[in-house]
Amino acid sequence: MTRVNTVLGTISAAELGFVAIHEHIGYGMPGCELDSRWWKKPEQRYEETVPKLRKFHENALPWGAATFVEATGICNGRDIDYYKSLSDKTGVHIIASTGFVGGDTALPFFERASVEYLTDQFVHEISVGIGDTGARAGIIKVGVSRGFKMKELDLRIYRAAARASRITGAPIFTHLAVDSEPALAIFAEEGLPCHRVLFGHADDGVSQGKVNEKAILDAGGRIGFDTFGYDLELPDPPFWGRRRQERLDHFLRFLNTGLVDRVLASADANCSPLGWPGVKGHTVNYLFERLLPDLREAGVEASTIDRIFVRNTAEFLTLQPIRP
């Protein structure tokens, strides 16, 4: 059986339906929960989040189900009991992450941890559970620290993630695809096939010219176009924004050159941001409201859309332990 961990239990990959592969219920930097300016009561977060997830579920009905991969790692506002409540209330499958968005967001306790300790942490959260929630993580988050360069802690986290992925079968996704060469070297040293890794945010505005797409593809890796909707046409675009058509054309180049099996797509939206205002009007539902119509207008067939959001994602998220 193809198995995937969600916050409400393990399900078959065939039950995932339409998958948004990189999203956030609420992301913030360590300590954001103490910030009086942006602190939100649970009721406010719920009011902001539930309608977006219900709309996501409704939009995904033609695919039978909706799955939201929650990319918030340890120390960044991850709240598993909250995710369980949201999943139960909205019908959306939610997949939680273990790991870190980047070494520069890890609290000192983890910053000093060894590769072996970090590996045990990730394996426990995938195989046993996260804290006392009874829920298991389904994917491992890793990232490049600010400045577009791997730091020593990042390298430790990537190595621990590779080992945990081999043991548990959980896939890995990255925050940014920049400075990928050290990551590719670590995965090769640890014997992790790179089709188990999604190199994310290759499409954002600040990463252009800094992503070695050829090296990632040559190694067998997957490339994430997962910042759709952060358009420079927005009234107040984020610094990582990009022209809508430019991003779409980048994505279409992959689809038109036989690389559809190597890409996954998402919006990287925050339902209720923590410690920062977020980007007004940007939600996971951009995928249905703008991206899918743009793809259809560009002549992308329904079977290709299904491949990106249903078949590729089910294959990627399935737990695939590697025997020693």
PASE-512389 format. One record per residue (C-alpha): residue number from 0; residue in three letters; chain; y, z, x. Coordinates in pm, 1 decimal, always signed. Layout:
# PASE-512389
{resi NUM	resn ALA	chain A	v Y	w Z	u X}
...
# end
This chain:
# PASE-512389
{resi 0	resn MET	chain A	v +0.0	w +0.0	u +0.0}
{resi 1	resn THR	chain A	v +351.1	w -82.1	u +121.9}
{resi 2	resn ARG	chain A	v +536.5	w +249.4	u +113.5}
{resi 3	resn VAL	chain A	v +906.8	w +332.7	u +116.1}
{resi 4	resn ASN	chain A	v +1060.7	w +681.2	u +115.1}
{resi 5	resn THR	chain A	v +1327.5	w +744.8	u -149.7}
{resi 6	resn VAL	chain A	v +1494.6	w +1077.0	u -224.6}
{resi 7	resn LEU	chain A	v +1279.7	w +1114.5	u -537.0}
{resi 8	resn GLY	chain A	v +953.5	w +1030.4	u -362.9}
{resi 9	resn THR	chain A	v +754.3	w +753.4	u -201.4}
{resi 10	resn ILE	chain A	v +733.3	w +425.3	u -392.4}
{resi 11	resn SER	chain A	v +590.2	w +80.2	u -336.6}
{resi 12	resn ALA	chain A	v +821.1	w -172.2	u -171.3}
{resi 13	resn ALA	chain A	v +761.3	w -394.4	u -473.3}
{resi 14	resn GLU	chain A	v +951.9	w -141.5	u -685.5}
{resi 15	resn LEU	chain A	v +1276.6	w -164.0	u -486.7}
{resi 16	resn GLY	chain A	v +1421.6	w -466.3	u -666.7}
{resi 17	resn PHE	chain A	v +1769.2	w -567.0	u -548.7}
{resi 18	resn VAL	chain A	v +1860.3	w -374.4	u -232.8}
{resi 19	resn ALA	chain A	v +2203.6	w -296.2	u -90.9}
{resi 20	resn ILE	chain A	v +2090.1	w -224.5	u +263.1}
{resi 21	resn HIS	chain A	v +2392.2	w -34.6	u +402.2}
{resi 22	resn GLU	chain A	v +2603.1	w +176.4	u +165.9}
{resi 23	resn HIS	chain A	v +2746.1	w +527.8	u +133.5}
{resi 24	resn ILE	chain A	v +2758.2	w +781.6	u -147.0}
{resi 25	resn GLY	chain A	v +3021.6	w +957.8	u +60.1}
{resi 26	resn TYR	chain A	v +3086.6	w +935.3	u +433.6}
{resi 27	resn GLY	chain A	v +3315.7	w +1147.2	u +646.9}
{resi 28	resn MET	chain A	v +3358.3	w +1271.8	u +1000.7}
{resi 29	resn PRO	chain A	v +3220.7	w +1615.1	u +1098.6}
{resi 30	resn GLY	chain A	v +3442.8	w +1887.5	u +951.6}
{resi 31	resn CYS	chain A	v +3580.0	w +1670.6	u +671.4}
{resi 32	resn GLU	chain A	v +3446.4	w +1918.7	u +416.2}
{resi 33	resn LEU	chain A	v +3703.6	w +2168.3	u +547.8}
{resi 34	resn ASP	chain A	v +4004.9	w +1935.5	u +520.3}
{resi 35	resn SER	chain A	v +4233.7	w +2065.3	u +245.4}
{resi 36	resn ARG	chain A	v +4408.6	w +1729.4	u +204.9}
{resi 37	resn TRP	chain A	v +4099.0	w +1526.9	u +120.7}
{resi 38	resn TRP	chain A	v +3857.2	w +1793.9	u +3.1}
{resi 39	resn LYS	chain A	v +3703.5	w +1708.2	u -333.8}
{resi 40	resn LYS	chain A	v +3537.5	w +1928.3	u -589.2}
{resi 41	resn PRO	chain A	v +3179.0	w +1827.2	u -673.8}
{resi 42	resn GLU	chain A	v +3290.6	w +1731.2	u -1023.8}
{resi 43	resn GLN	chain A	v +3544.1	w +1483.7	u -885.9}
{resi 44	resn ARG	chain A	v +3290.2	w +1324.2	u -651.7}
{resi 45	resn TYR	chain A	v +3047.8	w +1292.1	u -943.4}
{resi 46	resn GLU	chain A	v +3310.7	w +1129.5	u -1166.6}
{resi 47	resn GLU	chain A	v +3391.9	w +876.0	u -895.6}
{resi 48	resn THR	chain A	v +3032.2	w +796.7	u -806.0}
{resi 49	resn VAL	chain A	v +2821.9	w +784.6	u -1122.1}
{resi 50	resn PRO	chain A	v +3001.6	w +488.5	u -1287.3}
{resi 51	resn LYS	chain A	v +2966.7	w +279.7	u -969.4}
{resi 52	resn LEU	chain A	v +2595.2	w +349.1	u -941.9}
{resi 53	resn ARG	chain A	v +2537.7	w +285.4	u -1312.4}
{resi 54	resn LYS	chain A	v +2717.1	w -47.8	u -1278.5}
{resi 55	resn PHE	chain A	v +2505.0	w -127.4	u -972.2}
{resi 56	resn HIS	chain A	v +2189.3	w -51.6	u -1172.1}
{resi 57	resn GLU	chain A	v +2309.4	w -270.2	u -1458.5}
{resi 58	resn ASN	chain A	v +2396.9	w -558.9	u -1225.4}
{resi 59	resn ALA	chain A	v +2053.7	w -541.7	u -1062.5}
{resi 60	resn LEU	chain A	v +1854.0	w -554.4	u -1387.3}
{resi 61	resn PRO	chain A	v +1761.1	w -924.2	u -1342.4}
{resi 62	resn TRP	chain A	v +1575.3	w -813.6	u -1027.7}
{resi 63	resn GLY	chain A	v +1398.7	w -528.7	u -1207.4}
{resi 64	resn ALA	chain A	v +1546.4	w -236.7	u -1014.2}
{resi 65	resn ALA	chain A	v +1834.0	w -132.2	u -788.3}
{resi 66	resn THR	chain A	v +1803.6	w +32.9	u -447.9}
{resi 67	resn PHE	chain A	v +2092.1	w +187.8	u -255.5}
{resi 68	resn VAL	chain A	v +2028.0	w +257.5	u +114.2}
{resi 69	resn GLU	chain A	v +2249.4	w +554.5	u +200.3}
{resi 70	resn ALA	chain A	v +2366.8	w +508.1	u +558.8}
{resi 71	resn THR	chain A	v +2526.0	w +850.1	u +606.8}
{resi 72	resn GLY	chain A	v +2358.2	w +1028.4	u +894.2}
{resi 73	resn ILE	chain A	v +2339.5	w +1390.0	u +1008.1}
{resi 74	resn CYS	chain A	v +2683.7	w +1558.2	u +1042.1}
{resi 75	resn ASN	chain A	v +2867.2	w +1303.9	u +824.9}
{resi 76	resn GLY	chain A	v +2848.6	w +1455.4	u +477.6}
{resi 77	resn ARG	chain A	v +2484.8	w +1381.3	u +398.3}
{resi 78	resn ASP	chain A	v +2388.1	w +1573.0	u +81.7}
{resi 79	resn ILE	chain A	v +2028.0	w +1513.8	u -20.6}
{resi 80	resn ASP	chain A	v +2019.6	w +1732.1	u -332.5}
{resi 81	resn TYR	chain A	v +2328.2	w +1547.3	u -455.4}
{resi 82	resn TYR	chain A	v +2158.6	w +1212.0	u -391.6}
{resi 83	resn LYS	chain A	v +1853.9	w +1327.8	u -586.0}
{resi 84	resn SER	chain A	v +2071.9	w +1421.8	u -882.2}
{resi 85	resn LEU	chain A	v +2251.5	w +1086.7	u -871.9}
{resi 86	resn SER	chain A	v +1927.9	w +891.7	u -850.3}
{resi 87	resn ASP	chain A	v +1781.9	w +1079.8	u -1143.8}
{resi 88	resn LYS	chain A	v +2097.1	w +1030.9	u -1352.7}
{resi 89	resn THR	chain A	v +2156.4	w +660.4	u -1281.5}
{resi 90	resn GLY	chain A	v +1808.0	w +518.7	u -1223.5}
{resi 91	resn VAL	chain A	v +1909.1	w +380.9	u -882.7}
{resi 92	resn HIS	chain A	v +1656.8	w +430.1	u -601.7}
{resi 93	resn ILE	chain A	v +1838.3	w +600.4	u -313.1}
{resi 94	resn ILE	chain A	v +1701.3	w +589.7	u +41.3}
{resi 95	resn ALA	chain A	v +1838.2	w +856.9	u +274.0}
{resi 96	resn SER	chain A	v +1892.5	w +828.9	u +648.8}
{resi 97	resn THR	chain A	v +1806.7	w +1045.8	u +940.7}
{resi 98	resn GLY	chain A	v +1989.1	w +991.7	u +1270.6}
{resi 99	resn PHE	chain A	v +2358.6	w +965.5	u +1357.7}
{resi 100	resn VAL	chain A	v +2628.8	w +706.5	u +1304.3}
{resi 101	resn GLY	chain A	v +2714.9	w +739.5	u +1673.7}
{resi 102	resn GLY	chain A	v +2703.4	w +992.8	u +1952.0}
{resi 103	resn ASP	chain A	v +3070.4	w +1072.6	u +1902.2}
{resi 104	resn THR	chain A	v +2997.3	w +1210.6	u +1554.3}
{resi 105	resn ALA	chain A	v +2713.5	w +1440.6	u +1661.4}
{resi 106	resn LEU	chain A	v +2798.0	w +1809.1	u +1662.8}
{resi 107	resn PRO	chain A	v +2757.1	w +1993.4	u +1996.2}
{resi 108	resn PHE	chain A	v +2415.7	w +2132.6	u +1898.6}
{resi 109	resn PHE	chain A	v +2272.2	w +1781.9	u +1883.1}
{resi 110	resn GLU	chain A	v +2493.0	w +1652.3	u +2164.2}
{resi 111	resn ARG	chain A	v +2302.8	w +1878.0	u +2403.7}
{resi 112	resn ALA	chain A	v +1958.3	w +1792.4	u +2261.9}
{resi 113	resn SER	chain A	v +1692.5	w +1613.7	u +2462.5}
{resi 114	resn VAL	chain A	v +1529.0	w +1285.4	u +2363.6}
{resi 115	resn GLU	chain A	v +1214.4	w +1480.8	u +2276.0}
{resi 116	resn TYR	chain A	v +1405.7	w +1719.7	u +2050.1}
{resi 117	resn LEU	chain A	v +1587.6	w +1437.3	u +1873.7}
{resi 118	resn THR	chain A	v +1261.1	w +1248.8	u +1827.5}
{resi 119	resn ASP	chain A	v +1103.0	w +1553.5	u +1664.7}
{resi 120	resn GLN	chain A	v +1406.9	w +1591.4	u +1437.3}
{resi 121	resn PHE	chain A	v +1385.5	w +1232.5	u +1315.5}
{resi 122	resn VAL	chain A	v +1007.6	w +1239.7	u +1272.3}
{resi 123	resn HIS	chain A	v +1024.2	w +1564.9	u +1075.3}
{resi 124	resn GLU	chain A	v +1289.8	w +1431.1	u +837.0}
{resi 125	resn ILE	chain A	v +1085.9	w +1114.7	u +773.4}
{resi 126	resn SER	chain A	v +737.8	w +1266.9	u +757.6}
{resi 127	resn VAL	chain A	v +794.6	w +1620.9	u +626.5}
{resi 128	resn GLY	chain A	v +1137.9	w +1636.6	u +471.2}
{resi 129	resn ILE	chain A	v +1508.8	w +1699.3	u +516.4}
{resi 130	resn GLY	chain A	v +1576.2	w +2073.3	u +517.4}
{resi 131	resn ASP	chain A	v +1434.4	w +2234.9	u +205.7}
{resi 132	resn THR	chain A	v +1517.1	w +1943.6	u -26.5}
{resi 133	resn GLY	chain A	v +1162.7	w +1808.3	u -46.0}
{resi 134	resn ALA	chain A	v +1303.2	w +1459.2	u +16.0}
{resi 135	resn ARG	chain A	v +1211.9	w +1244.1	u +313.0}
{resi 136	resn ALA	chain A	v +1433.9	w +998.9	u +497.9}
{resi 137	resn GLY	chain A	v +1338.4	w +632.9	u +480.5}
{resi 138	resn ILE	chain A	v +1542.6	w +486.1	u +765.0}
{resi 139	resn ILE	chain A	v +1694.8	w +589.7	u +1099.3}
{resi 140	resn LYS	chain A	v +2068.0	w +550.8	u +1167.8}
{resi 141	resn VAL	chain A	v +2200.5	w +497.0	u +1520.2}
{resi 142	resn GLY	chain A	v +2535.6	w +379.2	u +1647.3}
{resi 143	resn VAL	chain A	v +2769.3	w +282.7	u +1926.3}
{resi 144	resn SER	chain A	v +3044.3	w +534.7	u +1997.4}
{resi 145	resn ARG	chain A	v +3406.8	w +435.5	u +1955.3}
{resi 146	resn GLY	chain A	v +3530.3	w +205.5	u +2226.5}
{resi 147	resn PHE	chain A	v +3246.0	w -45.6	u +2171.5}
{resi 148	resn LYS	chain A	v +3035.9	w +99.8	u +2453.5}
{resi 149	resn MET	chain A	v +2716.4	w +302.4	u +2453.8}
{resi 150	resn LYS	chain A	v +2762.2	w +654.5	u +2584.0}
{resi 151	resn GLU	chain A	v +2487.4	w +860.6	u +2743.7}
{resi 152	resn LEU	chain A	v +2424.8	w +1043.9	u +2416.4}
{resi 153	resn ASP	chain A	v +2403.7	w +714.7	u +2228.7}
{resi 154	resn LEU	chain A	v +2132.0	w +600.6	u +2466.7}
{resi 155	resn ARG	chain A	v +1937.0	w +922.4	u +2406.5}
{resi 156	resn ILE	chain A	v +1967.4	w +880.0	u +2030.7}
{resi 157	resn TYR	chain A	v +1853.9	w +516.0	u +2046.9}
{resi 158	resn ARG	chain A	v +1552.5	w +610.0	u +2257.7}
{resi 159	resn ALA	chain A	v +1460.1	w +892.9	u +2020.9}
{resi 160	resn ALA	chain A	v +1500.6	w +658.0	u +1725.1}
{resi 161	resn ALA	chain A	v +1268.6	w +402.2	u +1884.9}
{resi 162	resn ARG	chain A	v +1001.0	w +666.7	u +1940.9}
{resi 163	resn ALA	chain A	v +1038.6	w +804.8	u +1589.3}
{resi 164	resn SER	chain A	v +1020.2	w +454.3	u +1443.3}
{resi 165	resn ARG	chain A	v +694.8	w +384.3	u +1624.1}
{resi 166	resn ILE	chain A	v +543.8	w +713.2	u +1502.5}
{resi 167	resn THR	chain A	v +660.2	w +704.7	u +1140.0}
{resi 168	resn GLY	chain A	v +704.3	w +333.7	u +1077.1}
{resi 169	resn ALA	chain A	v +1060.7	w +382.2	u +952.5}
{resi 170	resn PRO	chain A	v +1305.0	w +103.3	u +1039.3}
{resi 171	resn ILE	chain A	v +1632.7	w +148.2	u +1228.6}
{resi 172	resn PHE	chain A	v +1980.4	w +25.0	u +1148.4}
{resi 173	resn THR	chain A	v +2282.6	w +40.6	u +1372.1}
{resi 174	resn HIS	chain A	v +2649.4	w +107.0	u +1323.8}
{resi 175	resn LEU	chain A	v +2796.2	w -198.5	u +1494.2}
{resi 176	resn ALA	chain A	v +2602.6	w -465.5	u +1676.5}
{resi 177	resn VAL	chain A	v +2831.3	w -456.0	u +1980.2}
{resi 178	resn ASP	chain A	v +2699.4	w -356.2	u +2325.0}
{resi 179	resn SER	chain A	v +2350.9	w -443.3	u +2204.0}
{resi 180	resn GLU	chain A	v +2203.6	w -517.3	u +2547.0}
{resi 181	resn PRO	chain A	v +2135.8	w -149.5	u +2637.9}
{resi 182	resn ALA	chain A	v +1975.4	w -98.5	u +2295.7}
{resi 183	resn LEU	chain A	v +1753.2	w -403.4	u +2337.6}
{resi 184	resn ALA	chain A	v +1643.7	w -274.5	u +2677.6}
{resi 185	resn ILE	chain A	v +1554.4	w +66.9	u +2531.9}
{resi 186	resn PHE	chain A	v +1358.0	w -82.7	u +2244.2}
{resi 187	resn ALA	chain A	v +1164.4	w -301.2	u +2488.6}
{resi 188	resn GLU	chain A	v +1090.4	w -3.1	u +2715.5}
{resi 189	resn GLU	chain A	v +966.9	w +198.7	u +2416.7}
{resi 190	resn GLY	chain A	v +752.2	w -85.0	u +2280.8}
{resi 191	resn LEU	chain A	v +939.7	w -116.1	u +1951.0}
{resi 192	resn PRO	chain A	v +940.2	w -468.9	u +1804.4}
{resi 193	resn CYS	chain A	v +1299.9	w -560.6	u +1727.1}
{resi 194	resn HIS	chain A	v +1222.0	w -697.2	u +1382.2}
{resi 195	resn ARG	chain A	v +1223.2	w -324.6	u +1292.5}
{resi 196	resn VAL	chain A	v +1591.8	w -304.0	u +1383.6}
{resi 197	resn LEU	chain A	v +1893.0	w -424.0	u +1185.5}
{resi 198	resn PHE	chain A	v +2195.9	w -467.1	u +1410.5}
{resi 199	resn GLY	chain A	v +2473.9	w -391.2	u +1166.4}
{resi 200	resn HIS	chain A	v +2836.9	w -484.0	u +1107.2}
{resi 201	resn ALA	chain A	v +2803.8	w -807.3	u +1302.7}
{resi 202	resn ASP	chain A	v +3040.8	w -957.3	u +1047.3}
{resi 203	resn ASP	chain A	v +3335.8	w -716.5	u +1059.2}
{resi 204	resn GLY	chain A	v +3674.5	w -818.9	u +1191.7}
{resi 205	resn VAL	chain A	v +3679.3	w -603.0	u +1504.2}
{resi 206	resn SER	chain A	v +3333.6	w -707.0	u +1628.9}
{resi 207	resn GLN	chain A	v +3400.2	w -1078.8	u +1653.6}
{resi 208	resn GLY	chain A	v +3344.1	w -1207.4	u +2006.2}
{resi 209	resn LYS	chain A	v +3175.5	w -880.8	u +2105.0}
{resi 210	resn VAL	chain A	v +2829.6	w -936.1	u +1950.4}
{resi 211	resn ASN	chain A	v +2560.7	w -1112.2	u +2150.9}
{resi 212	resn GLU	chain A	v +2389.9	w -1272.1	u +1852.8}
{resi 213	resn LYS	chain A	v +2168.3	w -1488.2	u +2074.7}
{resi 214	resn ALA	chain A	v +2025.9	w -1187.4	u +2261.3}
{resi 215	resn ILE	chain A	v +1954.2	w -1006.8	u +1935.5}
{resi 216	resn LEU	chain A	v +1786.6	w -1309.4	u +1780.8}
{resi 217	resn ASP	chain A	v +1591.2	w -1391.2	u +2097.8}
{resi 218	resn ALA	chain A	v +1454.1	w -1034.5	u +2095.2}
{resi 219	resn GLY	chain A	v +1343.6	w -1071.3	u +1732.9}
{resi 220	resn GLY	chain A	v +1613.7	w -845.9	u +1586.7}
{resi 221	resn ARG	chain A	v +1777.6	w -870.2	u +1247.7}
{resi 222	resn ILE	chain A	v +2152.3	w -913.6	u +1201.4}
{resi 223	resn GLY	chain A	v +2348.3	w -726.7	u +937.2}
{resi 224	resn PHE	chain A	v +2628.2	w -891.1	u +745.3}
{resi 225	resn ASP	chain A	v +2705.8	w -560.7	u +581.2}
{resi 226	resn THR	chain A	v +3082.1	w -526.5	u +551.0}
{resi 227	resn PHE	chain A	v +3130.2	w -778.4	u +271.1}
{resi 228	resn GLY	chain A	v +3437.6	w -691.8	u +67.8}
{resi 229	resn TYR	chain A	v +3650.6	w -553.1	u +348.3}
{resi 230	resn ASP	chain A	v +3874.1	w -854.9	u +312.3}
{resi 231	resn LEU	chain A	v +4214.6	w -900.2	u +474.5}
{resi 232	resn GLU	chain A	v +4327.1	w -1029.0	u +135.4}
{resi 233	resn LEU	chain A	v +4314.7	w -672.7	u -0.1}
{resi 234	resn PRO	chain A	v +4654.3	w -510.0	u -71.4}
{resi 235	resn ASP	chain A	v +4590.7	w -251.3	u +202.3}
{resi 236	resn PRO	chain A	v +4305.0	w -383.2	u +418.0}
{resi 237	resn PRO	chain A	v +4129.3	w -164.8	u +676.7}
{resi 238	resn PHE	chain A	v +4166.8	w -242.2	u +1045.8}
{resi 239	resn TRP	chain A	v +3810.6	w -379.3	u +1052.4}
{resi 240	resn GLY	chain A	v +3883.7	w -626.2	u +772.3}
{resi 241	resn ARG	chain A	v +3832.0	w -1000.5	u +800.0}
{resi 242	resn ARG	chain A	v +3932.2	w -1310.8	u +606.7}
{resi 243	resn ARG	chain A	v +3695.7	w -1351.2	u +314.5}
{resi 244	resn GLN	chain A	v +3621.6	w -1718.8	u +374.3}
{resi 245	resn GLU	chain A	v +3577.4	w -1669.9	u +748.1}
{resi 246	resn ARG	chain A	v +3313.1	w -1401.4	u +691.3}
{resi 247	resn LEU	chain A	v +3138.3	w -1613.7	u +429.0}
{resi 248	resn ASP	chain A	v +3132.0	w -1916.2	u +660.2}
{resi 249	resn HIS	chain A	v +2979.9	w -1700.0	u +936.2}
{resi 250	resn PHE	chain A	v +2705.6	w -1589.1	u +697.4}
{resi 251	resn LEU	chain A	v +2643.4	w -1943.0	u +571.1}
{resi 252	resn ARG	chain A	v +2590.9	w -2065.3	u +928.4}
{resi 253	resn PHE	chain A	v +2287.3	w -1838.4	u +947.2}
{resi 254	resn LEU	chain A	v +2156.5	w -1951.8	u +609.9}
{resi 255	resn ASN	chain A	v +2208.6	w -2319.5	u +688.8}
{resi 256	resn THR	chain A	v +2034.7	w -2307.1	u +1027.3}
{resi 257	resn GLY	chain A	v +1703.6	w -2160.7	u +913.6}
{resi 258	resn LEU	chain A	v +1781.4	w -1796.4	u +994.5}
{resi 259	resn VAL	chain A	v +1768.1	w -1656.3	u +642.1}
{resi 260	resn ASP	chain A	v +1470.5	w -1435.1	u +734.4}
{resi 261	resn ARG	chain A	v +1676.9	w -1267.8	u +1004.2}
{resi 262	resn VAL	chain A	v +1976.4	w -1149.6	u +797.3}
{resi 263	resn LEU	chain A	v +2042.8	w -869.7	u +553.3}
{resi 264	resn ALA	chain A	v +2365.8	w -815.2	u +361.6}
{resi 265	resn SER	chain A	v +2561.6	w -529.6	u +207.4}
{resi 266	resn ALA	chain A	v +2913.6	w -400.2	u +141.9}
{resi 267	resn ASP	chain A	v +2922.5	w -69.2	u +336.7}
{resi 268	resn ALA	chain A	v +3131.8	w +78.3	u +56.0}
{resi 269	resn ASN	chain A	v +3191.0	w +447.4	u -10.3}
{resi 270	resn CYS	chain A	v +3142.6	w +570.2	u -366.1}
{resi 271	resn SER	chain A	v +3354.8	w +879.4	u -298.9}
{resi 272	resn PRO	chain A	v +3486.0	w +898.7	u +60.8}
{resi 273	resn LEU	chain A	v +3502.9	w +1235.1	u +236.1}
{resi 274	resn GLY	chain A	v +3801.5	w +1329.9	u +450.5}
{resi 275	resn TRP	chain A	v +3976.5	w +992.2	u +417.0}
{resi 276	resn PRO	chain A	v +4115.5	w +785.9	u +128.3}
{resi 277	resn GLY	chain A	v +3868.3	w +500.9	u +154.1}
{resi 278	resn VAL	chain A	v +3949.1	w +142.9	u +60.0}
{resi 279	resn LYS	chain A	v +4073.3	w +115.3	u -295.1}
{resi 280	resn GLY	chain A	v +3869.1	w -107.4	u -523.0}
{resi 281	resn HIS	chain A	v +3589.4	w -172.5	u -274.5}
{resi 282	resn THR	chain A	v +3245.9	w -80.5	u -411.5}
{resi 283	resn VAL	chain A	v +2882.4	w -180.5	u -375.1}
{resi 284	resn ASN	chain A	v +2932.5	w -399.2	u -680.8}
{resi 285	resn TYR	chain A	v +3136.5	w -645.2	u -473.5}
{resi 286	resn LEU	chain A	v +2796.4	w -794.8	u -395.7}
{resi 287	resn PHE	chain A	v +2756.6	w -904.3	u -757.3}
{resi 288	resn GLU	chain A	v +3120.3	w -958.9	u -845.8}
{resi 289	resn ARG	chain A	v +3224.8	w -1173.8	u -548.5}
{resi 290	resn LEU	chain A	v +2953.1	w -1238.3	u -289.2}
{resi 291	resn LEU	chain A	v +2677.3	w -1378.0	u -510.5}
{resi 292	resn PRO	chain A	v +2920.6	w -1609.2	u -697.0}
{resi 293	resn ASP	chain A	v +3055.3	w -1727.6	u -359.8}
{resi 294	resn LEU	chain A	v +2702.7	w -1800.4	u -236.4}
{resi 295	resn ARG	chain A	v +2610.4	w -1988.7	u -552.0}
{resi 296	resn GLU	chain A	v +2931.6	w -2190.6	u -534.3}
{resi 297	resn ALA	chain A	v +2841.0	w -2280.0	u -175.2}
{resi 298	resn GLY	chain A	v +2508.5	w -2419.4	u -298.3}
{resi 299	resn VAL	chain A	v +2282.9	w -2132.1	u -190.0}
{resi 300	resn GLU	chain A	v +1970.5	w -2139.0	u -404.2}
{resi 301	resn ALA	chain A	v +1844.5	w -1845.2	u -610.0}
{resi 302	resn SER	chain A	v +1530.4	w -1826.7	u -395.7}
{resi 303	resn THR	chain A	v +1744.2	w -1773.7	u -84.9}
{resi 304	resn ILE	chain A	v +1943.9	w -1498.5	u -253.0}
{resi 305	resn ASP	chain A	v +1616.7	w -1331.1	u -351.4}
{resi 306	resn ARG	chain A	v +1495.2	w -1363.6	u +6.2}
{resi 307	resn ILE	chain A	v +1803.2	w -1184.4	u +141.4}
{resi 308	resn PHE	chain A	v +1828.2	w -901.7	u -110.7}
{resi 309	resn VAL	chain A	v +1468.1	w -854.2	u -227.6}
{resi 310	resn ARG	chain A	v +1202.4	w -992.6	u +6.4}
{resi 311	resn ASN	chain A	v +1372.1	w -932.5	u +342.8}
{resi 312	resn THR	chain A	v +1473.6	w -581.4	u +244.1}
{resi 313	resn ALA	chain A	v +1130.7	w -486.5	u +107.2}
{resi 314	resn GLU	chain A	v +966.2	w -606.0	u +426.6}
{resi 315	resn PHE	chain A	v +1218.2	w -425.2	u +645.9}
{resi 316	resn LEU	chain A	v +1208.6	w -91.6	u +459.5}
{resi 317	resn THR	chain A	v +830.7	w -67.8	u +438.2}
{resi 318	resn LEU	chain A	v +697.2	w +208.0	u +662.9}
{resi 319	resn GLN	chain A	v +506.9	w +37.8	u +945.5}
{resi 320	resn PRO	chain A	v +373.3	w +285.0	u +1205.5}
{resi 321	resn ILE	chain A	v +273.8	w +133.8	u +1538.5}
{resi 322	resn ARG	chain A	v -60.3	w +250.6	u +1670.0}
{resi 323	resn PRO	chain A	v -60.1	w +373.1	u +2032.7}
# end
